[in-house]
Amino acid sequence: MKKILLFCSGLLIALTGCNKKLKEEPNSILVPAFFKTSQGLQAGLDAAYAGTRNFWGAQELFTATVIGTDEFMRGVDGNSDINLYSYTSTHGTVLTLWRAAYLFINTCNGIIDNAEEVELPAATKNSLVAQAKFLRANYYFILVQFWGDVALSKNFQSGSTTSAKRDPMADVYDFIIHDLKDAIAVLPAGPKSNGVLPGKATAVAAKHVLAKVYLTRAGSTAKKATDYQDAYNTAVDIINTRASLGLNLLPDFGKIFAEGNEENEEVLWTVQHTANLAYNGPNNSGISSSGGVSTYSADNVLNHMWVGQYEKRPGMIRSTAYGRPYIRCIPTRWLTDTAFKERVNDTRYSKTFQTVWYANNPDPKGYPVWPDPLPAGAPAGAVAGQPKFRLGDTAIYMPGVDASASQIAASPYLLVPPRKYDNTLSATMIKFFDSKRADLNSPSIRPVIVYRLAETYLIAAEAAFMMGNIPDAVKYINTVRQRAAYPTGNATAMDITAADLSQDFILDERTRELCGENMRWWDLVRTGKLLPRVKMHNREAAANIENKHVLRPIPQAQIDATTTGEPYNNSLYFPLWN
């Protein structure tokens, strides 16, 4: 056996493998003294960026923000009780998210605390620190949205500690905002600025996060009187300066998530994934969970999460193009039938969900044949006893609207209206599909789009609405909705008026635009709509959700590890989580 001990950003990590003993002197990794070198600062920043893969693209953030909402329920492979709201503080997803955030916050702290002592040009040091502050703000924003009051670790910890305390949510928000403002003052203007590599922090990305932070704090007990105005001003500043930054809404909603187009002019920030194992590629270092046990993986698995068991239907076999059938979630009927009900002018349903699968099984055995007698309404050319379709023809069609029993019987392919969806095959979201990965089972190496300009418009609209500025709220929502008509709809028919506007409508619009983009649970908590919407639209979680579920519980492992000083538990701060 080999056992390598790495001291990395305040955590002692034991890695075991199947070889003879190997003793290493880790002089070129992130031991505390390494942060005091130029190479160490850069390595620390690389690690802080790599840490984002433990969230955007990882199964845990997807599980905690996408499923168990008004949008998605569990699929047949989605066995996490966190989505049923029947879980406890020992749940592995909760622990994994918590540990990952603090691990990489401490990495950022190492960069920020030690930069001044390193001999580097001032501009270089300032850039490193600004990027670290941007990343630290994102990690803390994750924590405060999930847990409210959390420990504020402002400085690098080079050793373990047995005490901790929860700082007020207001202090955490102030710290996040301070970090973002510091970053904005130094970072390059935008992702199209000269020399900015994909996935790097920029001022416009930091401004977007800042607007979102103000909007989120405004919906919390830490709110300040100016939060909605500050959110509005910050978002509108991005909108008004977008052209100078080379940014704009893409004309076609369907192109935003097109493979290979992840750095398009609508995108503000992405998290990069890679197949290179030396740079945190698939099945390499990162943090994930299985049950209550933390393991290491920072794969982008979003390409698997929505894929139903199409291969169990006639004429179909597994293929890289259609994805690994690993159906972790299925849409609620509210999502398919109500949120995306308008299909004449709004093209977003067909550009968000797969509607057709073509027969790809070269073996004709098992292809369905027409019965004798033929059903009423069978298409011309149908012959009793002959195959209903052949290789390359439509095998499965999900129109997203209802179909009668007679229409289903007369269809040459498997016709699946929403009322026939089940936890093995439902409307399949395609935003994160990756047809170019190495094999069927491989995770994706596509960048994950985290922040984009359409959300900036919706932030501005929501903040305006909450301030009573209805004309601007309507204007910014209509800008997003008009784009959704391209190219077959009537853009002006997509316009809403002041009479249509409400907080629920804004949430509905966020669903149509941002469906599945790793934020819905936070949206519902921010607006106070988690309980009513889950109870109304998510049939499997409705009976279990309670007031306590607007926060996640502090992981039991953290509680158990806090053995000195003030107790670090759930009941002290949120009595319902005992």
C-alpha positions as a Python dict, from the first residue, in 0.01 Angstrom:
ca = {
    (1, 'M'): (0, 0, 0),
    (2, 'K'): (111, 357, -54),
    (3, 'K'): (-9, 637, 168),
    (4, 'I'): (55, 1000, 80),
    (5, 'L'): (-21, 1274, 330),
    (6, 'L'): (-87, 1612, 180),
    (7, 'F'): (-127, 1925, 390),
    (8, 'C'): (-357, 2127, 169),
    (9, 'S'): (-523, 2447, 280),
    (10, 'G'): (-578, 2347, 640),
    (11, 'L'): (-695, 1990, 582),
    (12, 'L'): (-492, 1676, 633),
    (13, 'I'): (-591, 1437, 356),
    (14, 'A'): (-491, 1071, 343),
    (15, 'L'): (-484, 915, -3),
    (16, 'T'): (-440, 540, -30),
    (17, 'G'): (-364, 324, -328),
    (18, 'C'): (-246, -27, -418),
    (19, 'N'): (133, -10, -432),
    (20, 'K'): (429, -48, -201),
    (21, 'K'): (495, 221, 57),
    (22, 'L'): (594, 555, -87),
    (23, 'K'): (735, 829, 132),
    (24, 'E'): (706, 1177, -14),
    (25, 'E'): (841, 1513, 89),
    (26, 'P'): (573, 1744, -52),
    (27, 'N'): (790, 2049, -123),
    (28, 'S'): (604, 2156, -434),
    (29, 'I'): (245, 2136, -315),
    (30, 'L'): (29, 2364, -107),
    (31, 'V'): (203, 2340, 228),
    (32, 'P'): (168, 2674, 415),
    (33, 'A'): (519, 2798, 334),
    (34, 'F'): (458, 2743, -37),
    (35, 'F'): (207, 3029, -37),
    (36, 'K'): (496, 3263, 33),
    (37, 'T'): (646, 3195, -310),
    (38, 'S'): (537, 3319, -650),
    (39, 'Q'): (488, 2962, -765),
    (40, 'G'): (284, 2889, -455),
    (41, 'L'): (51, 3183, -509),
    (42, 'Q'): (-19, 3075, -866),
    (43, 'A'): (-63, 2711, -764),
    (44, 'G'): (-300, 2823, -491),
    (45, 'L'): (-506, 3024, -737),
    (46, 'D'): (-518, 2728, -977),
    (47, 'A'): (-645, 2514, -690),
    (48, 'A'): (-906, 2776, -596),
    (49, 'Y'): (-1035, 2776, -954),
    (50, 'A'): (-1028, 2396, -965),
    (51, 'G'): (-1241, 2395, -653),
    (52, 'T'): (-1532, 2542, -845),
    (53, 'R'): (-1564, 2204, -1020),
    (54, 'N'): (-1680, 2060, -691),
    (55, 'F'): (-1994, 2269, -732),
    (56, 'W'): (-2078, 2358, -1091),
    (57, 'G'): (-2089, 2028, -1273),
    (58, 'A'): (-2078, 1809, -962),
    (59, 'Q'): (-2366, 1591, -854),
    (60, 'E'): (-2397, 1749, -508),
    (61, 'L'): (-2487, 2105, -608),
    (62, 'F'): (-2719, 1967, -874),
    (63, 'T'): (-2888, 1748, -613),
    (64, 'A'): (-2927, 2034, -365),
    (65, 'T'): (-3052, 2301, -606),
    (66, 'V'): (-3233, 2128, -894),
    (67, 'I'): (-3428, 1831, -757),
    (68, 'G'): (-3687, 1869, -483),
    (69, 'T'): (-3816, 2198, -622),
    (70, 'D'): (-4121, 2296, -826),
    (71, 'E'): (-3924, 2207, -1140),
    (72, 'F'): (-3787, 1856, -1084),
    (73, 'M'): (-3854, 1539, -885),
    (74, 'R'): (-3643, 1228, -853),
    (75, 'G'): (-3600, 991, -1143),
    (76, 'V'): (-3563, 617, -1100),
    (77, 'D'): (-3189, 661, -1030),
    (78, 'G'): (-3241, 963, -806),
    (79, 'N'): (-3251, 797, -466),
    (80, 'S'): (-3146, 1091, -249),
    (81, 'D'): (-3377, 1155, 46),
    (82, 'I'): (-3258, 1516, 53),
    (83, 'N'): (-3498, 1568, -239),
    (84, 'L'): (-3784, 1426, -34),
    (85, 'Y'): (-3698, 1650, 263),
    (86, 'S'): (-3668, 1341, 479),
    (87, 'Y'): (-3298, 1371, 556),
    (88, 'T'): (-3085, 1464, 858),
    (89, 'S'): (-2761, 1646, 932),
    (90, 'T'): (-2567, 1327, 851),
    (91, 'H'): (-2655, 1340, 482),
    (92, 'G'): (-2350, 1308, 256),
    (93, 'T'): (-2454, 1584, 16),
    (94, 'V'): (-2473, 1836, 299),
    (95, 'L'): (-2132, 1738, 432),
    (96, 'T'): (-1966, 1740, 91),
    (97, 'L'): (-2086, 2087, -3),
    (98, 'W'): (-1985, 2224, 337),
    (99, 'R'): (-1635, 2075, 333),
    (100, 'A'): (-1562, 2173, -23),
    (101, 'A'): (-1662, 2537, 36),
    (102, 'Y'): (-1441, 2574, 342),
    (103, 'L'): (-1151, 2388, 186),
    (104, 'F'): (-1131, 2630, -105),
    (105, 'I'): (-1211, 2936, 105),
    (106, 'N'): (-898, 2853, 298),
    (107, 'T'): (-704, 2818, -27),
    (108, 'C'): (-821, 3168, -123),
    (109, 'N'): (-723, 3293, 222),
    (110, 'G'): (-371, 3157, 171),
    (111, 'I'): (-334, 3362, -147),
    (112, 'I'): (-483, 3681, -4),
    (113, 'D'): (-288, 3666, 325),
    (114, 'N'): (52, 3588, 175),
    (115, 'A'): (56, 3790, -147),
    (116, 'E'): (207, 4099, 11),
    (117, 'E'): (518, 3906, 119),
    (118, 'V'): (592, 3764, -226),
    (119, 'E'): (824, 3940, -467),
    (120, 'L'): (608, 3999, -770),
    (121, 'P'): (506, 4306, -969),
    (122, 'A'): (229, 4490, -787),
    (123, 'A'): (-13, 4445, -1078),
    (124, 'T'): (41, 4070, -1076),
    (125, 'K'): (-15, 4042, -703),
    (126, 'N'): (-323, 4261, -719),
    (127, 'S'): (-466, 4042, -995),
    (128, 'L'): (-403, 3721, -801),
    (129, 'V'): (-568, 3863, -490),
    (130, 'A'): (-866, 4003, -685),
    (131, 'Q'): (-930, 3666, -847),
    (132, 'A'): (-903, 3493, -510),
    (133, 'K'): (-1153, 3738, -360),
    (134, 'F'): (-1396, 3675, -644),
    (135, 'L'): (-1374, 3301, -586),
    (136, 'R'): (-1394, 3335, -208),
    (137, 'A'): (-1707, 3546, -245),
    (138, 'N'): (-1867, 3274, -458),
    (139, 'Y'): (-1782, 3004, -205),
    (140, 'Y'): (-1922, 3209, 82),
    (141, 'F'): (-2233, 3292, -122),
    (142, 'I'): (-2296, 2919, -157),
    (143, 'L'): (-2259, 2874, 218),
    (144, 'V'): (-2480, 3164, 325),
    (145, 'Q'): (-2758, 3063, 86),
    (146, 'F'): (-2762, 2707, 218),
    (147, 'W'): (-2692, 2766, 587),
    (148, 'G'): (-2751, 3131, 679),
    (149, 'D'): (-2523, 3196, 978),
    (150, 'V'): (-2188, 3031, 908),
    (151, 'A'): (-1836, 3059, 1041),
    (152, 'L'): (-1644, 3344, 879),
    (153, 'S'): (-1289, 3227, 820),
    (154, 'K'): (-1114, 3542, 702),
    (155, 'N'): (-754, 3427, 729),
    (156, 'F'): (-550, 3127, 627),
    (157, 'Q'): (-554, 2838, 874),
    (158, 'S'): (-238, 2631, 865),
    (159, 'G'): (-353, 2376, 1119),
    (160, 'S'): (-660, 2202, 1248),
    (161, 'T'): (-885, 2355, 1512),
    (162, 'T'): (-1143, 2211, 1751),
    (163, 'S'): (-1354, 2525, 1796),
    (164, 'A'): (-1584, 2719, 1569),
    (165, 'K'): (-1871, 2962, 1590),
    (166, 'R'): (-2147, 3072, 1355),
    (167, 'D'): (-2117, 3434, 1256),
    (168, 'P'): (-2433, 3631, 1182),
    (169, 'M'): (-2557, 3609, 825),
    (170, 'A'): (-2536, 3989, 804),
    (171, 'D'): (-2160, 3974, 865),
    (172, 'V'): (-2117, 3704, 602),
    (173, 'Y'): (-2302, 3912, 344),
    (174, 'D'): (-2097, 4220, 428),
    (175, 'F'): (-1779, 4018, 383),
    (176, 'I'): (-1895, 3883, 45),
    (177, 'I'): (-1987, 4229, -79),
    (178, 'H'): (-1653, 4372, 34),
    (179, 'D'): (-1466, 4096, -151),
    (180, 'L'): (-1666, 4154, -469),
    (181, 'K'): (-1615, 4530, -465),
    (182, 'D'): (-1241, 4482, -415),
    (183, 'A'): (-1235, 4238, -705),
    (184, 'I'): (-1436, 4464, -937),
    (185, 'A'): (-1185, 4745, -888),
    (186, 'V'): (-895, 4532, -1014),
    (187, 'L'): (-1021, 4259, -1248),
    (188, 'P'): (-1030, 4299, -1628),
    (189, 'A'): (-1358, 4439, -1753),
    (190, 'G'): (-1510, 4130, -1908),
    (191, 'P'): (-1456, 3785, -2060),
    (192, 'K'): (-1386, 3941, -2402),
    (193, 'S'): (-1108, 4165, -2267),
    (194, 'N'): (-762, 4103, -2409),
    (195, 'G'): (-577, 3820, -2243),
    (196, 'V'): (-870, 3685, -2042),
    (197, 'L'): (-880, 3307, -2060),
    (198, 'P'): (-1211, 3118, -2047),
    (199, 'G'): (-1331, 3071, -1692),
    (200, 'K'): (-1123, 3351, -1543),
    (201, 'A'): (-1275, 3607, -1309),
    (202, 'T'): (-1369, 3945, -1454),
    (203, 'A'): (-1527, 4261, -1323),
    (204, 'V'): (-1855, 4202, -1504),
    (205, 'A'): (-1887, 3853, -1356),
    (206, 'A'): (-1819, 3996, -1012),
    (207, 'K'): (-2081, 4267, -1072),
    (208, 'H'): (-2336, 4002, -1168),
    (209, 'V'): (-2264, 3811, -848),
    (210, 'L'): (-2284, 4136, -652),
    (211, 'A'): (-2627, 4215, -797),
    (212, 'K'): (-2741, 3865, -708),
    (213, 'V'): (-2601, 3895, -357),
    (214, 'Y'): (-2792, 4219, -297),
    (215, 'L'): (-3111, 4061, -433),
    (216, 'T'): (-3067, 3753, -216),
    (217, 'R'): (-2986, 3947, 100),
    (218, 'A'): (-3295, 4161, 38),
    (219, 'G'): (-3506, 3847, 79),
    (220, 'S'): (-3337, 3742, 404),
    (221, 'T'): (-3346, 3851, 767),
    (222, 'A'): (-3015, 4031, 704),
    (223, 'K'): (-3174, 4266, 451),
    (224, 'K'): (-3078, 4630, 425),
    (225, 'A'): (-3304, 4908, 307),
    (226, 'T'): (-3094, 4973, -3),
    (227, 'D'): (-3056, 4613, -119),
    (228, 'Y'): (-3314, 4612, -397),
    (229, 'Q'): (-3192, 4946, -526),
    (230, 'D'): (-2831, 4826, -515),
    (231, 'A'): (-2923, 4504, -696),
    (232, 'Y'): (-3109, 4703, -959),
    (233, 'N'): (-2830, 4958, -1009),
    (234, 'T'): (-2561, 4692, -1037),
    (235, 'A'): (-2755, 4479, -1284),
    (236, 'V'): (-2859, 4778, -1496),
    (237, 'D'): (-2496, 4896, -1509),
    (238, 'I'): (-2405, 4564, -1670),
    (239, 'I'): (-2695, 4588, -1913),
    (240, 'N'): (-2611, 4945, -2014),
    (241, 'T'): (-2240, 4874, -2067),
    (242, 'R'): (-2278, 4532, -2230),
    (243, 'A'): (-2194, 4649, -2583),
    (244, 'S'): (-1865, 4802, -2472),
    (245, 'L'): (-1779, 4467, -2310),
    (246, 'G'): (-1862, 4263, -2619),
    (247, 'L'): (-2166, 4114, -2446),
    (248, 'N'): (-2526, 4074, -2554),
    (249, 'L'): (-2816, 3833, -2550),
    (250, 'L'): (-2777, 3579, -2828),
    (251, 'P'): (-3056, 3609, -3084),
    (252, 'D'): (-3129, 3235, -3055),
    (253, 'F'): (-3190, 3088, -2709),
    (254, 'G'): (-3098, 2747, -2849),
    (255, 'K'): (-2741, 2856, -2925),
    (256, 'I'): (-2653, 2951, -2567),
    (257, 'F'): (-2585, 2593, -2462),
    (258, 'A'): (-2472, 2462, -2799),
    (259, 'E'): (-2169, 2234, -2762),
    (260, 'G'): (-1850, 2431, -2821),
    (261, 'N'): (-2027, 2765, -2785),
    (262, 'E'): (-1994, 2801, -2409),
    (263, 'E'): (-1791, 3122, -2433),
    (264, 'N'): (-2051, 3307, -2640),
    (265, 'E'): (-2130, 3676, -2593),
    (266, 'E'): (-2410, 3610, -2345),
    (267, 'V'): (-2188, 3422, -2100),
    (268, 'L'): (-2036, 3608, -1806),
    (269, 'W'): (-1852, 3326, -1630),
    (270, 'T'): (-1796, 2954, -1679),
    (271, 'V'): (-1638, 2679, -1475),
    (272, 'Q'): (-1393, 2490, -1688),
    (273, 'H'): (-1368, 2111, -1695),
    (274, 'T'): (-1095, 1906, -1854),
    (275, 'A'): (-1000, 1551, -1946),
    (276, 'N'): (-644, 1611, -1827),
    (277, 'L'): (-606, 1416, -1504),
    (278, 'A'): (-321, 1641, -1395),
    (279, 'Y'): (-566, 1932, -1383),
    (280, 'N'): (-852, 1778, -1187),
    (281, 'G'): (-1003, 1591, -1478),
    (282, 'P'): (-1257, 1309, -1460),
    (283, 'N'): (-1220, 1076, -1162),
    (284, 'N'): (-941, 1285, -1013),
    (285, 'S'): (-921, 1506, -706),
    (286, 'G'): (-1222, 1692, -578),
    (287, 'I'): (-1491, 1622, -323),
    (288, 'S'): (-1810, 1426, -365),
    (289, 'S'): (-2019, 1197, -152),
    (290, 'S'): (-2173, 856, -151),
    (291, 'G'): (-2417, 823, 133),
    (292, 'G'): (-2235, 968, 432),
    (293, 'V'): (-1883, 905, 302),
    (294, 'S'): (-1675, 1170, 129),
    (295, 'T'): (-1475, 1057, -171),
    (296, 'Y'): (-1284, 1255, -432),
    (297, 'S'): (-1423, 1349, -772),
    (298, 'A'): (-1483, 1678, -954),
    (299, 'D'): (-1639, 1541, -1269),
    (300, 'N'): (-1895, 1732, -1473),
    (301, 'V'): (-2179, 1480, -1458),
    (302, 'L'): (-2459, 1711, -1566),
    (303, 'N'): (-2470, 1538, -1904),
    (304, 'H'): (-2602, 1225, -1729),
    (305, 'M'): (-2856, 1367, -1488),
    (306, 'W'): (-3163, 1403, -1712),
    (307, 'V'): (-3116, 1109, -1950),
    (308, 'G'): (-3403, 859, -1931),
    (309, 'Q'): (-3403, 490, -2011),
    (310, 'Y'): (-3460, 534, -2381),
    (311, 'E'): (-3261, 219, -2456),
    (312, 'K'): (-3538, 7, -2302),
    (313, 'R'): (-3781, 121, -2572),
    (314, 'P'): (-3825, -57, -2907),
    (315, 'G'): (-3572, 32, -3174),
    (316, 'M'): (-3327, 191, -2931),
    (317, 'I'): (-2987, 104, -2788),
    (318, 'R'): (-2751, 313, -2578),
    (319, 'S'): (-2544, 564, -2769),
    (320, 'T'): (-2303, 845, -2693),
    (321, 'A'): (-2523, 1087, -2886),
    (322, 'Y'): (-2827, 1021, -2663),
    (323, 'G'): (-2630, 979, -2341),
    (324, 'R'): (-2597, 746, -2049),
    (325, 'P'): (-2942, 658, -1909),
    (326, 'Y'): (-2881, 782, -1557),
    (327, 'I'): (-3209, 956, -1490),
    (328, 'R'): (-3159, 1138, -1160),
    (329, 'C'): (-3453, 1370, -1209),
    (330, 'I'): (-3776, 1412, -1401),
    (331, 'P'): (-3979, 1730, -1457),
    (332, 'T'): (-4287, 1803, -1253),
    (333, 'R'): (-4613, 1828, -1439),
    (334, 'W'): (-4620, 2199, -1350),
    (335, 'L'): (-4294, 2245, -1538),
    (336, 'T'): (-4406, 2075, -1857),
    (337, 'D'): (-4775, 2161, -1855),
    (338, 'T'): (-4785, 2512, -1706),
    (339, 'A'): (-4448, 2684, -1704),
    (340, 'F'): (-4378, 2584, -2066),
    (341, 'K'): (-4740, 2576, -2176),
    (342, 'E'): (-4706, 2845, -2445),
    (343, 'R'): (-4536, 2685, -2746),
    (344, 'V'): (-4662, 2896, -3036),
    (345, 'N'): (-4435, 3197, -2985),
    (346, 'D'): (-4207, 3081, -2705),
    (347, 'T'): (-3946, 2846, -2852),
    (348, 'R'): (-3773, 2768, -2524),
    (349, 'Y'): (-3948, 2437, -2457),
    (350, 'S'): (-3822, 2271, -2774),
    (351, 'K'): (-3476, 2423, -2718),
    (352, 'T'): (-3460, 2303, -2358),
    (353, 'F'): (-3600, 1950, -2388),
    (354, 'Q'): (-3536, 1663, -2626),
    (355, 'T'): (-3856, 1573, -2806),
    (356, 'V'): (-3753, 1298, -3051),
    (357, 'W'): (-3529, 990, -3053),
    (358, 'Y'): (-3446, 815, -3381),
    (359, 'A'): (-3423, 438, -3399),
    (360, 'N'): (-3057, 341, -3368),
    (361, 'N'): (-3067, -33, -3309),
    (362, 'P'): (-2932, -205, -3622),
    (363, 'D'): (-3089, -536, -3513),
    (364, 'P'): (-3445, -547, -3656),
    (365, 'K'): (-3551, -798, -3390),
    (366, 'G'): (-3771, -631, -3136),
    (367, 'Y'): (-3895, -352, -3361),
    (368, 'P'): (-4270, -312, -3304),
    (369, 'V'): (-4508, -438, -3575),
    (370, 'W'): (-4853, -323, -3670),
    (371, 'P'): (-5134, -530, -3517),
    (372, 'D'): (-5410, -696, -3712),
    (373, 'P'): (-5651, -530, -3745),
    (374, 'L'): (-5481, -195, -3785),
    (375, 'P'): (-5586, 67, -3529),
    (376, 'A'): (-5813, 346, -3644),
    (377, 'G'): (-5610, 636, -3774),
    (378, 'A'): (-5304, 431, -3866),
    (379, 'P'): (-5091, 616, -4123),
    (380, 'A'): (-5111, 533, -4492),
    (381, 'G'): (-4874, 253, -4578),
    (382, 'A'): (-4914, 72, -4246),
    (383, 'V'): (-4930, -305, -4300),
    (384, 'A'): (-5039, -553, -4035),
    (385, 'G'): (-4747, -766, -3922),
    (386, 'Q'): (-4489, -528, -4067),
    (387, 'P'): (-4254, -305, -3862),
    (388, 'K'): (-4401, 27, -3754),
    (389, 'F'): (-4068, 197, -3823),
    (390, 'R'): (-3716, 114, -3931),
    (391, 'L'): (-3360, 214, -3847),
    (392, 'G'): (-3327, 592, -3860),
    (393, 'D'): (-3699, 660, -3829),
    (394, 'T'): (-3858, 828, -3528),
    (395, 'A'): (-3878, 575, -3243),
    (396, 'I'): (-3986, 795, -2950),
    (397, 'Y'): (-4168, 1127, -2967),
    (398, 'M'): (-4247, 1347, -2668),
    (399, 'P'): (-4448, 1642, -2800),
    (400, 'G'): (-4493, 1797, -2457),
    (401, 'V'): (-4870, 1817, -2508),
    (402, 'D'): (-5145, 1568, -2446),
    (403, 'A'): (-5245, 1295, -2691),
    (404, 'S'): (-5551, 1073, -2683),
    (405, 'A'): (-5543, 698, -2639),
    (406, 'S'): (-5645, 654, -3003),
    (407, 'Q'): (-5364, 884, -3120),
    (408, 'I'): (-5113, 686, -2915),
    (409, 'A'): (-5243, 357, -3056),
    (410, 'A'): (-5230, 482, -3415),
    (411, 'S'): (-4881, 631, -3386),
    (412, 'P'): (-4605, 446, -3573),
    (413, 'Y'): (-4357, 542, -3297),
    (414, 'L'): (-4380, 550, -2919),
    (415, 'L'): (-4587, 862, -2854),
    (416, 'V'): (-4541, 984, -2494),
    (417, 'P'): (-4754, 1278, -2378),
    (418, 'P'): (-4685, 1428, -2031),
    (419, 'R'): (-4952, 1216, -1863),
    (420, 'K'): (-4754, 908, -1969),
    (421, 'Y'): (-4423, 1030, -1824),
    (422, 'D'): (-4277, 817, -1548),
    (423, 'N'): (-3956, 807, -1347),
    (424, 'T'): (-3781, 604, -1617),
    (425, 'L'): (-3857, 823, -1920),
    (426, 'S'): (-3968, 1184, -1916),
    (427, 'A'): (-3890, 1510, -2090),
    (428, 'T'): (-3510, 1517, -2109),
    (429, 'M'): (-3328, 1846, -2062),
    (430, 'I'): (-3050, 1891, -2317),
    (431, 'K'): (-2861, 2200, -2197),
    (432, 'F'): (-2568, 1995, -2069),
    (433, 'F'): (-2553, 1714, -2324),
    (434, 'D'): (-2206, 1622, -2447),
    (435, 'S'): (-2190, 1408, -2760),
    (436, 'K'): (-1813, 1443, -2794),
    (437, 'R'): (-1696, 1274, -2475),
    (438, 'A'): (-1472, 969, -2502),
    (439, 'D'): (-1740, 707, -2439),
    (440, 'L'): (-2096, 660, -2321),
    (441, 'N'): (-2014, 647, -1951),
    (442, 'S'): (-1763, 931, -1939),
    (443, 'P'): (-1853, 1255, -1766),
    (444, 'S'): (-1853, 1574, -1966),
    (445, 'I'): (-1558, 1803, -2017),
    (446, 'R'): (-1777, 2089, -2137),
    (447, 'P'): (-1747, 2416, -1946),
    (448, 'V'): (-2044, 2480, -1720),
    (449, 'I'): (-2212, 2816, -1777),
    (450, 'V'): (-2263, 2964, -1430),
    (451, 'Y'): (-2365, 3325, -1495),
    (452, 'R'): (-2512, 3473, -1811),
    (453, 'L'): (-2661, 3800, -1922),
    (454, 'A'): (-3023, 3683, -1943),
    (455, 'E'): (-3019, 3634, -1567),
    (456, 'T'): (-2880, 3985, -1525),
    (457, 'Y'): (-3193, 4116, -1696),
    (458, 'L'): (-3412, 3904, -1470),
    (459, 'I'): (-3228, 4026, -1160),
    (460, 'A'): (-3287, 4385, -1271),
    (461, 'A'): (-3654, 4306, -1334),
    (462, 'E'): (-3707, 4139, -996),
    (463, 'A'): (-3535, 4419, -806),
    (464, 'A'): (-3737, 4680, -997),
    (465, 'F'): (-4060, 4494, -923),
    (466, 'M'): (-3982, 4469, -552),
    (467, 'M'): (-3922, 4846, -543),
    (468, 'G'): (-4249, 4916, -725),
    (469, 'N'): (-4073, 5021, -1045),
    (470, 'I'): (-4312, 4823, -1263),
    (471, 'P'): (-4230, 4983, -1602),
    (472, 'D'): (-3865, 4881, -1580),
    (473, 'A'): (-3954, 4536, -1450),
    (474, 'V'): (-4179, 4484, -1753),
    (475, 'K'): (-3914, 4622, -1988),
    (476, 'Y'): (-3637, 4390, -1875),
    (477, 'I'): (-3858, 4082, -1869),
    (478, 'N'): (-3987, 4160, -2217),
    (479, 'T'): (-3633, 4185, -2349),
    (480, 'V'): (-3571, 3826, -2241),
    (481, 'R'): (-3912, 3705, -2359),
    (482, 'Q'): (-3884, 3865, -2703),
    (483, 'R'): (-3558, 3680, -2765),
    (484, 'A'): (-3739, 3355, -2685),
    (485, 'A'): (-3953, 3394, -2998),
    (486, 'Y'): (-3660, 3351, -3237),
    (487, 'P'): (-3693, 3241, -3516),
    (488, 'T'): (-4048, 3107, -3552),
    (489, 'G'): (-4252, 3307, -3302),
    (490, 'N'): (-4392, 3657, -3287),
    (491, 'A'): (-4164, 3862, -3060),
    (492, 'T'): (-4423, 4126, -2975),
    (493, 'A'): (-4674, 3855, -2885),
    (494, 'M'): (-4433, 3756, -2608),
    (495, 'D'): (-4465, 4095, -2438),
    (496, 'I'): (-4630, 4117, -2099),
    (497, 'T'): (-4791, 4418, -1934),
    (498, 'A'): (-4792, 4548, -1579),
    (499, 'A'): (-5111, 4353, -1514),
    (500, 'D'): (-4929, 4025, -1579),
    (501, 'L'): (-4648, 4094, -1338),
    (502, 'S'): (-4610, 3933, -997),
    (503, 'Q'): (-4339, 3765, -797),
    (504, 'D'): (-4477, 3429, -907),
    (505, 'F'): (-4465, 3535, -1272),
    (506, 'I'): (-4100, 3637, -1233),
    (507, 'L'): (-4024, 3294, -1085),
    (508, 'D'): (-4209, 3133, -1375),
    (509, 'E'): (-4001, 3335, -1619),
    (510, 'R'): (-3681, 3232, -1441),
    (511, 'T'): (-3791, 2870, -1490),
    (512, 'R'): (-3849, 2915, -1863),
    (513, 'E'): (-3513, 3086, -1908),
    (514, 'L'): (-3290, 2921, -1646),
    (515, 'C'): (-3442, 2577, -1604),
    (516, 'G'): (-3198, 2328, -1452),
    (517, 'E'): (-2911, 2576, -1421),
    (518, 'N'): (-2821, 2489, -1061),
    (519, 'M'): (-3005, 2768, -880),
    (520, 'R'): (-3377, 2692, -844),
    (521, 'W'): (-3377, 2593, -476),
    (522, 'W'): (-3201, 2920, -395),
    (523, 'D'): (-3452, 3117, -605),
    (524, 'L'): (-3742, 2968, -414),
    (525, 'V'): (-3584, 3030, -74),
    (526, 'R'): (-3492, 3389, -167),
    (527, 'T'): (-3849, 3470, -262),
    (528, 'G'): (-4012, 3283, 27),
    (529, 'K'): (-4176, 3043, -218),
    (530, 'L'): (-4000, 2714, -141),
    (531, 'L'): (-4271, 2564, 78),
    (532, 'P'): (-4580, 2678, -112),
    (533, 'R'): (-4441, 2586, -452),
    (534, 'V'): (-4303, 2247, -350),
    (535, 'K'): (-4631, 2165, -176),
    (536, 'M'): (-4827, 2270, -483),
    (537, 'H'): (-4613, 2125, -763),
    (538, 'N'): (-4384, 1848, -634),
    (539, 'R'): (-4604, 1554, -542),
    (540, 'E'): (-4330, 1334, -393),
    (541, 'A'): (-4185, 1600, -161),
    (542, 'A'): (-4504, 1787, -70),
    (543, 'A'): (-4587, 1585, 239),
    (544, 'N'): (-4244, 1614, 399),
    (545, 'I'): (-4128, 1971, 350),
    (546, 'E'): (-4136, 2192, 661),
    (547, 'N'): (-4032, 2543, 760),
    (548, 'K'): (-3689, 2418, 867),
    (549, 'H'): (-3607, 2317, 510),
    (550, 'V'): (-3539, 2674, 398),
    (551, 'L'): (-3192, 2610, 542),
    (552, 'R'): (-2971, 2304, 524),
    (553, 'P'): (-2859, 2155, 856),
    (554, 'I'): (-2501, 2197, 976),
    (555, 'P'): (-2329, 1865, 896),
    (556, 'Q'): (-2312, 1632, 1194),
    (557, 'A'): (-1943, 1576, 1125),
    (558, 'Q'): (-1882, 1948, 1181),
    (559, 'I'): (-2085, 1945, 1503),
    (560, 'D'): (-1897, 1641, 1631),
    (561, 'A'): (-1559, 1793, 1544),
    (562, 'T'): (-1631, 2112, 1743),
    (563, 'T'): (-1522, 1993, 2086),
    (564, 'T'): (-1407, 2317, 2251),
    (565, 'G'): (-1554, 2662, 2292),
    (566, 'E'): (-1908, 2749, 2190),
    (567, 'P'): (-2120, 2450, 2078),
    (568, 'Y'): (-2159, 2440, 1702),
    (569, 'N'): (-2498, 2286, 1643),
    (570, 'N'): (-2825, 2328, 1464),
    (571, 'S'): (-3067, 2369, 1753),
    (572, 'L'): (-2875, 2668, 1887),
    (573, 'Y'): (-2945, 2870, 1572),
    (574, 'F'): (-3234, 2699, 1402),
    (575, 'P'): (-3432, 2502, 1661),
    (576, 'L'): (-3630, 2300, 1407),
    (577, 'W'): (-3310, 2125, 1297),
    (578, 'N'): (-3242, 1902, 1599),
}
